[in-house]
Amino acid sequence: MSGYLEGVLVVLAINTVLAYAAFLPMAAGQLNLGVAGFAAIGGYVSAYASNNAALAPVLAIPLGGLAAGFVALVVAVPVLRTRGIYLALATFALSQIVQSAILNLEVVGGAAGFPVTAYIRLPTVAAFAVGVFVLDVRAFQVAAFALGSLLAGIAGGLYAHHFNYIEAQYFNVSLGITAVLYVLLGGTQSVLGPLLGAAVFTLLPEALRVSAQWRYVLFAAIIIVAMALRPQGLVTGAQIRRLLGGAGAREQERAA
Amino acid sequence: MLGAIYAMVGVALTFGIGVLRFLNFSIPGLFMAGGMTTWALVNAGLPWPVAAAAALVVGALAALVVERFTWRWMRHAGPYVPLVSSMAFLLLFENLAVAHWGSDLRTMPRLFGSADWRIGGLVISLPQVVGLACAIGLIWCLSLLLRRTRIGRALRTIAEDSDTALLLGVDIHRLVPLVFVISGLFAAFAGLLFALNYRQVHPFMGEALGLKGISAMVIGGMGNIWGAIAGGLIIGLVEVLSIDAFGADFVDISVYGLLLAILILRPTGLFGGMPAEGARA
């Protein structure tokens, strides 16, 4: 496999995990704009564990995920008292605090970033991503916020161990927002939505290899038009049922 | 001064929230458009008042485009959809600016010489004072518009319920673009104040400022215009105090810590905003 293709697929796998991190709380009606902060916690904890405690990446990455999930559990009680746009802004403020805290933590390199020595290749990254997808994510709505954050932490750990370098600036506002965009483009009604959203988001810019900035311009324009024409996202629950041709679909067609 | 700029961005945001229940994430992009247009035209040799006027026009037009593709289509769509589209507009504006001007930090020429006043040991720069006065004047005009005029009454009806307003014969399709244009003008004005005072612009200048503007809005109470101004000044003050007490590295932790604390303890803000339950995301 060419290095370029492997690179694209790794990014796709990580973005898919991030998309589910945003999807879990959203399916429970919570807009989490702070996915980037939890990805940062997972990335840094796993990187620290594998660098300083010589933990194997396959253990360090879930550990980072657990750390992110734990932080989410601790803050969930006060943060989830807020609703709607207030909840979204609270998660967002949290993510900003995490990012600035890491910038000031000298143990993990502060603003200079943190090299990671252990390396994982595509198969490991892909295995984690598939693992996330196979879990029936909807079963866990109760703890959606914490579990979503756990996934974000795993995504951060995968990133750290594949690219062998992380810096706080990577986990910025745009990362949190794009994670939400994956879900909304794909659609929030079906489990497949985030996967499709992440795939379109990752592969489309690669396919549109004009110049870097024009790619993003085009990409933003596509989101705007897609949202105007198809606000429910690319796939909906009804479409999936119709595609699978189950009893539910026939019932629905009769009703319609 | 930075406090006043936060306040203006906060007002631009809070006006959209207050009237339309819509958090317009493209406002940082409009702020940047105002700043970069001012820089580009001054750099091209035009006098600064012309550049400033052009920046305001660009802000207003861009805001109208945003209205066409967010509010108009998606008033009855899912709650997150207009928010997402306005985020996409932020991405769009930023990357258009990068494509056109590159992503470097650009420096404005010094326009006002040494127009500083010295009062005792205090140095006050004249452009800052004028900028501050203009900001206060604009905000005052906006609050007059809302309280005293027919348009203001119509806007307050829309704020209550846009469907009822339509039934009562309020021309939503003319007034909503007006809300966007006013927001756009405030954002672009804040951008040009920033460009003229700090003389540095770049395509992502809106992000940090926009986030502080959002914080200003929440701290003051969403939808409350004077609250946003107080919030902007409070954030400016917290930044200065935090630099004094803990050093420059902890500024963001202090500001966003305050934001988080307010959201948890008193989500309607210090000066009263709309109820938490009624807010759509």
Boltz contact constraints between the chains, C-beta under 6 A:
constraints:
  - contact:
      token1: [A, 31]
      token2: [B, 281]
      max_distance: 6.0
  - contact:
      token1: [A, 78]
      token2: [B, 264]
      max_distance: 6.0
  - contact:
      token1: [A, 82]
      token2: [B, 263]
      max_distance: 6.0
  - contact:
      token1: [A, 82]
      token2: [B, 267]
      max_distance: 6.0
  - contact:
      token1: [A, 83]
      token2: [B, 276]
      max_distance: 6.0
  - contact:
      token1: [A, 84]
      token2: [B, 279]
      max_distance: 6.0
  - contact:
      token1: [A, 84]
      token2: [B, 280]
      max_distance: 6.0
  - contact:
      token1: [A, 84]
      token2: [B, 281]
      max_distance: 6.0
  - contact:
      token1: [A, 85]
      token2: [B, 23]
      max_distance: 6.0
  - contact:
      token1: [A, 85]
      token2: [B, 279]
      max_distance: 6.0
  - contact:
      token1: [A, 85]
      token2: [B, 281]
      max_distance: 6.0
  - contact:
      token1: [A, 86]
      token2: [B, 263]
      max_distance: 6.0
  - contact:
      token1: [A, 86]
      token2: [B, 267]
      max_distance: 6.0
  - contact:
      token1: [A, 86]
      token2: [B, 276]
      max_distance: 6.0
  - contact:
      token1: [A, 88]
      token2: [B, 281]
      max_distance: 6.0
  - contact:
      token1: [A, 89]
      token2: [B, 218]
      max_distance: 6.0
  - contact:
      token1: [A, 90]
      token2: [B, 260]
      max_distance: 6.0
  - contact:
      token1: [A, 90]
      token2: [B, 263]
      max_distance: 6.0
  - contact:
      token1: [A, 93]
      token2: [B, 256]
      max_distance: 6.0
  - contact:
      token1: [A, 93]
      token2: [B, 259]
      max_distance: 6.0
  - contact:
      token1: [A, 93]
      token2: [B, 260]
      max_distance: 6.0
  - contact:
      token1: [A, 96]
      token2: [B, 256]
      max_distance: 6.0
  - contact:
      token1: [A, 97]
      token2: [B, 253]
      max_distance: 6.0
  - contact:
      token1: [A, 97]
      token2: [B, 256]
      max_distance: 6.0
  - contact:
      token1: [A, 100]
      token2: [B, 252]
      max_distance: 6.0
  - contact:
      token1: [A, 100]
      token2: [B, 253]
      max_distance: 6.0
  - contact:
      token1: [A, 104]
      token2: [B, 249]
      max_distance: 6.0
  - contact:
      token1: [A, 177]
      token2: [B, 87]
      max_distance: 6.0
  - contact:
      token1: [A, 184]
      token2: [B, 84]
      max_distance: 6.0
  - contact:
      token1: [A, 213]
      token2: [B, 95]
      max_distance: 6.0
  - contact:
      token1: [A, 213]
      token2: [B, 98]
      max_distance: 6.0
  - contact:
      token1: [A, 213]
      token2: [B, 99]
      max_distance: 6.0
  - contact:
      token1: [A, 214]
      token2: [B, 99]
      max_distance: 6.0
  - contact:
      token1: [A, 216]
      token2: [B, 95]
      max_distance: 6.0
  - contact:
      token1: [A, 217]
      token2: [B, 95]
      max_distance: 6.0
  - contact:
      token1: [A, 217]
      token2: [B, 96]
      max_distance: 6.0
  - contact:
      token1: [A, 220]
      token2: [B, 88]
      max_distance: 6.0
  - contact:
      token1: [A, 220]
      token2: [B, 91]
      max_distance: 6.0
  - contact:
      token1: [A, 220]
      token2: [B, 92]
      max_distance: 6.0
  - contact:
      token1: [A, 223]
      token2: [B, 88]
      max_distance: 6.0
  - contact:
      token1: [A, 224]
      token2: [B, 69]
      max_distance: 6.0
  - contact:
      token1: [A, 224]
      token2: [B, 85]
      max_distance: 6.0
  - contact:
      token1: [A, 224]
      token2: [B, 88]
      max_distance: 6.0
  - contact:
      token1: [A, 227]
      token2: [B, 81]
      max_distance: 6.0
  - contact:
      token1: [A, 227]
      token2: [B, 84]
      max_distance: 6.0
  - contact:
      token1: [A, 227]
      token2: [B, 85]
      max_distance: 6.0
  - contact:
      token1: [A, 228]
      token2: [B, 69]
      max_distance: 6.0
  - contact:
      token1: [A, 228]
      token2: [B, 73]
      max_distance: 6.0
  - contact:
      token1: [A, 231]
      token2: [B, 74]
      max_distance: 6.0
  - contact:
      token1: [A, 231]
      token2: [B, 77]
      max_distance: 6.0
  - contact:
      token1: [A, 231]
      token2: [B, 78]
      max_distance: 6.0
  - contact:
      token1: [A, 231]
      token2: [B, 81]
      max_distance: 6.0
